[in-house]
Amino acid sequence: MPVPYDVITMGRIGVDLYPLRIGVPLAQVETFGKFLGGSATNVAVASARLGRRAAVISRTGQDAFGDYVHQALREFEVDDRWVTGVERYPTPVTFCEIFPPDDFPLYFYRQPKAPDLEIHPRELDFDAIRSARIFWMTGTGLCVDPSRSATLAALEARAKSGITVFDLDWRPMFWPERPTAAPAAPAGSAAPAAPAAGSAAPAGSDTPAAPDTPDPRELYARALRHATVAVGNLDECEVAVGERDPEAAARALLAAGVELAVVKQGPKGVLALHRDGTRAEVPPVPVDVVNGLGAGDAFGGALCHGLLAGWDLERLMRYANAAGALVAGRLACSSAMPYDSEVTEVLAAGRVPEQDTGSLR
């Protein structure tokens, strides 16, 4: 019988092209660094850096960037057997601007559709998904089919076996726009004629612009019923359960079905609440921020590591916070994921050591 994976993640993958200078608008940047990217992929990399056997389920284009993704995954010791090619779509590329400490605009190039949204249920290795100690999925995976159906099928196959983490991961630009109702016709006037077969719906009509217009709240609720852990920031919690207050959001996530709710509060730190009544609220680790974009993924990988180790909630949150802070003090995401010794050093010091960023300015 195959040895189960410690962590299997499912979701976005691509290439990050980040400026090699900070505080410079993208239009003025001349040199970029190329890195493996995608939230679910970064979580797998972070888990592997901490010694866990990790794999990712995703898809790339059949192109040079797709080749690079496989090369990078192998270098990070993340199993790429379930990363397959899609002929008709290119591997996504993401640019960013870096304005520390808290402004990091992202520019996603995922048109006409990202290959990682072309994961089909029939392609999934359900035995591996069921047996993994942790299965990690994301909100973006629910935005369109066939990724949505595949993600829900994987959750149903898990049936809450082991630890199933729902990264709330709200990216509204990836979701189809939901149609709005047309204004009511004045009394006594004729209703507008229906569009001819095959024609586009008129602007503002209540005819769906596309058949794939899901209600995110409903889909998040379905996923939460199958998850044991939910992780998200306040914006993501509001989408998932309609609450922005951290305590109320955590309790609403527990009521939705999970055993552990983790609410990230930015500069206020993180709140974790377990169904058994235990809780932890820890402040952020001081860091001179360089690029905050990978911090949440480092937090996620460290969370997986601590959950597998069986740590108490306080230790778990402090460790994950420190891992996130370390990456916030670095330029890249995937290649910046910390090793256990680095996280341990930060916990002992109480802050992230200052990085020399002279070459980036």
Secondary structure as GFF3:
##gff-version 3
##sequence-region A 1 361
A	DSSP	beta_strand	7	10	.	.	.	ID=ss1
A	DSSP	beta_strand	14	19	.	.	.	ID=ss2
A	DSSP	three_ten_helix	26	28	.	.	.	ID=ss3
A	DSSP	beta_strand	32	37	.	.	.	ID=ss4
A	DSSP	alpha_helix	39	49	.	.	.	ID=ss5
A	DSSP	beta_strand	54	61	.	.	.	ID=ss6
A	DSSP	alpha_helix	64	75	.	.	.	ID=ss7
A	DSSP	beta_strand	78	79	.	.	.	ID=ss8
A	DSSP	beta_strand	83	86	.	.	.	ID=ss9
A	DSSP	beta_strand	93	96	.	.	.	ID=ss10
A	DSSP	beta_strand	106	109	.	.	.	ID=ss11
A	DSSP	three_ten_helix	115	117	.	.	.	ID=ss12
A	DSSP	three_ten_helix	121	123	.	.	.	ID=ss13
A	DSSP	alpha_helix	126	131	.	.	.	ID=ss14
A	DSSP	beta_strand	134	138	.	.	.	ID=ss15
A	DSSP	three_ten_helix	139	142	.	.	.	ID=ss16
A	DSSP	alpha_helix	147	158	.	.	.	ID=ss17
A	DSSP	beta_strand	163	167	.	.	.	ID=ss18
A	DSSP	three_ten_helix	172	174	.	.	.	ID=ss19
A	DSSP	alpha_helix	216	226	.	.	.	ID=ss20
A	DSSP	beta_strand	229	233	.	.	.	ID=ss21
A	DSSP	alpha_helix	234	241	.	.	.	ID=ss22
A	DSSP	alpha_helix	246	256	.	.	.	ID=ss23
A	DSSP	beta_strand	260	264	.	.	.	ID=ss24
A	DSSP	three_ten_helix	266	268	.	.	.	ID=ss25
A	DSSP	beta_strand	270	274	.	.	.	ID=ss26
A	DSSP	beta_strand	279	282	.	.	.	ID=ss27
A	DSSP	three_ten_helix	292	294	.	.	.	ID=ss28
A	DSSP	alpha_helix	295	309	.	.	.	ID=ss29
A	DSSP	alpha_helix	313	328	.	.	.	ID=ss30
A	DSSP	three_ten_helix	334	336	.	.	.	ID=ss31
A	DSSP	alpha_helix	340	349	.	.	.	ID=ss32
A	DSSP	three_ten_helix	358	360	.	.	.	ID=ss33
###
